Amino acid sequence: MDLPHHGYRATKPRARAAPPSADSVLFEDTSSAAPAMNSQGYYTPGYNMGPTNDMHGGTGVDSLFADPMANAAMMYGSSLASQGKDMVNKEISRYMSVNKLKYFFAVDTRYVLKKLMILMFPYTHQDWEVRYHRDTPLTPRQDVNAPDLYIPTMAFITYILLAGMALGIQKRFSPEVLGLCASTALVWVIIEVLVMLFSLYLLTVHSDLSTFDLIAYSGYKYVGMIFTMLCGLVFGSDGYYVGLAWSSCALMFFIVRSLKMKILPSLSSDSMGTGSSAKPQFRLYITVAAAVFQPVIIYWLTSHLIR
């Protein structure tokens, strides 16, 4: 009996595949082979499309450096960074010379020991003149009379540590109190330097004193403050006042003799000018006032630490 055709196509029965033998491989190693393609000409999903260097980043980095646009951008960024660095250094040099600052830290052990002896026993020192070489002052390591910033900086740090120890012995230590001591000592130096600069400018005193010189001479008081505090901690209140008297007299003598070589020698040169500069007695007043002011600051910054 003939059946009607409804569009179906007769198929041949497929032969059943033979079961795999024991020697056949269950999975085929395709790690090194090219990905297989199906009957429609597409790669089978899940296969690696090609060798990649994601773990090492070699291909991506090589392509980045090989790109001329990337190289141009990197060179432009480097030039901008160098220009910014030059601008920052130029702005800093306008207000503070790095080379000049290095001059005040050009010290050695021999200079430090001699300078400390002069600060504590200035009466035995004879030659107070600052030496020059081709109109340039010698460095502190070459001239003991040259001002430096190393001793004031180290003395300031030592004063803060000694103040913390004194407060700890009296069971009054706290970070706030120690910070107040440090900030107060620093502010007093800034005020003293500003007053000196304003006085020299107001009285039209022409001298070779720079701002760093004034900071150095003002910072030498920390040596006397350390000596005063040590006397007070070891010998009590009586030792404190004895140390205060000794350090005050020594520092005043040192300041007068040092500033005398900086301010007063220009009297003769100014007297030959137009007469617009300060009178000689005004310059002497500035020198003496700067010296007399030192014991007041020493007492103000150390008296509350010794009880």
Stockholm file with secondary structure:
# STOCKHOLM 1.0

chainA/1-307         MDLPHHGYRATKPRARAAPPSADSVLFEDTSSAAPAMNSQGYYTPGYNMGPTNDMHGGTGVDSLFADPMANAAMMYGSSLASQGKDMVNKEISRYMSVNKLKYFFAVDTRYVLKKLMILMFPYTHQDWEVRYHRDTPLTPRQDVNAPDLYIPTMAFITYILLAGMALGIQKRFSPEVLGLCASTALVWVIIEVLVMLFSLYLLTVHSDLSTFDLIAYSGYKYVGMIFTMLCGLVFGSDGYYVGLAWSSCALMFFIVRSLKMKILPSLSSDSMGTGSSAKPQFRLYITVAAAVFQPVIIYWLTSHLIR
#=GR chainA/1-307 SS CCCCCCSCCCCCCCCCCCCCCTTSCSSCCCSSSCCCBCTTSCBCTTSCCSCCCTTTTHHHHHHHHHCHHHHHHHHHHHHHHHHHHHHHHHHHHHHCCHHHHHHTTCCCHHHHHHHHHHHHCGGGCCCCCCCEETTEECCTTTCTTSCCSHHHHHHHHHHHHHHHHHHHHTTCCCHHHHHHHHHHHHHHHHHHHHHHHHHHHHTTCCCSCCHHHHHHHHHTHHHHHHHHHHHHHHHHHHHHHHHHHHHHHHHHHHHHHHHHTTTGGGHHHHHTTTSCSCCHHHHHHHHHHHHHHHHHHHHHHHGGGCC
#=GC SS_cons         CCCCCCSCCCCCCCCCCCCCCTTSCSSCCCSSSCCCBCTTSCBCTTSCCSCCCTTTTHHHHHHHHHCHHHHHHHHHHHHHHHHHHHHHHHHHHHHCCHHHHHHTTCCCHHHHHHHHHHHHCGGGCCCCCCCEETTEECCTTTCTTSCCSHHHHHHHHHHHHHHHHHHHHTTCCCHHHHHHHHHHHHHHHHHHHHHHHHHHHHTTCCCSCCHHHHHHHHHTHHHHHHHHHHHHHHHHHHHHHHHHHHHHHHHHHHHHHHHHTTTGGGHHHHHTTTSCSCCHHHHHHHHHHHHHHHHHHHHHHHGGGCC
//
